[in-house]
Amino acid sequence: MTAKHLITATDFCIYHQLEHSFITDLQEAGLVEITIVNNTTYIPESELQKLERMIRLHNELDINVAGIEAITHLLRRIEDIQEEMRLLRNNLKAYED
């Protein structure tokens, strides 16, 4: 991963007015991946959308990290079920034709 696809956690926290510990807590819960290069913490660009959704849950709805973890798990489960339904519908269409 190149440096242009990494954002320093410090810059991210300043922009979003967050404590760095929030990012660390999310990382420890396995909700977000961070990269450490030369003792500097970076957030991969691919994690930004997911991380910003978690920040909105935390700030706007006052949900703690455990709650965010539960919500994220449920959303992943819903996405898995929707994908399974899509595959089953496609298989069913093959038998209907």
C-alpha positions in Angstrom: 0.0 0.0 0.0 1.5 3.3 -1.0 1.6 6.3 1.2 -0.8 8.2 -1.0 -3.5 5.7 0.1 -2.9 6.3 3.8 -4.1 9.2 6.0 -2.5 9.9 9.4 -4.8 9.1 12.3 -3.8 12.4 13.9 -5.0 14.4 10.8 -8.2 12.3 10.7 -8.9 12.9 14.4 -8.2 16.6 14.1 -10.5 16.9 11.1 -13.3 15.0 12.8 -12.7 16.4 16.3 -12.1 13.0 17.8 -9.9 11.6 20.5 -7.2 9.3 19.1 -8.4 6.7 21.6 -11.7 6.3 19.7 -9.8 5.0 16.6 -7.7 2.8 18.9 -10.8 1.4 20.5 -12.4 0.6 17.2 -9.2 -1.1 16.0 -9.0 -3.2 19.2 -12.6 -4.3 18.6 -11.6 -5.4 15.1 -13.9 -2.8 13.5 -11.3 -0.9 11.6 -7.8 -1.6 10.3 -4.9 0.8 11.0 -1.4 0.7 9.7 1.7 1.8 11.7 4.7 3.0 9.8 7.7 4.5 11.6 5.7 4.9 14.8 3.0 6.9 13.0 -0.6 5.5 12.9 -2.2 5.6 9.5 -5.7 4.8 8.3 -6.0 3.2 4.9 -8.2 5.1 2.4 -10.3 1.9 2.0 -11.4 2.2 5.7 -12.6 5.8 5.5 -16.2 5.2 4.6 -16.7 2.5 7.2 -14.9 4.6 9.8 -16.9 7.8 9.1 -20.2 5.7 9.4 -19.0 4.6 12.9 -18.2 8.2 13.8 -21.7 9.3 12.9 -23.2 6.5 15.0 -21.0 7.6 17.9 -21.5 11.3 17.6 -25.1 11.7 16.3 -26.6 8.7 18.2 -24.3 8.6 21.2 -23.5 4.9 20.6 -20.4 3.5 22.3 -17.9 1.1 20.8 -19.7 -2.0 22.0 -22.9 -0.7 20.4 -21.1 0.1 17.2 -19.6 -3.4 17.2 -23.1 -4.9 17.6 -24.6 -2.7 14.8 -21.7 -3.5 12.5 -22.1 -7.2 13.1 -25.8 -7.0 12.3 -25.3 -5.0 9.2 -22.7 -7.5 7.9 -25.2 -10.3 8.6 -27.9 -8.5 6.7 -25.6 -8.0 3.8 -24.7 -11.7 3.8 -28.4 -12.7 3.9 -29.1 -10.3 1.0 -26.3 -11.8 -1.0 -27.5 -15.3 -0.3 -31.0 -14.3 -1.3 -29.7 -12.9 -4.6 -27.8 -16.1 -5.4 -30.9 -18.2 -4.5 -33.1 -16.1 -6.8 -30.6 -16.5 -9.6 -30.6 -20.2 -9.1 -34.4 -20.3 -9.0 -34.6 -18.3 -12.3 -32.5 -21.0 -13.9 -35.1 -23.6 -13.0 -38.0 -21.5 -14.0 -36.8 -20.9 -17.6 
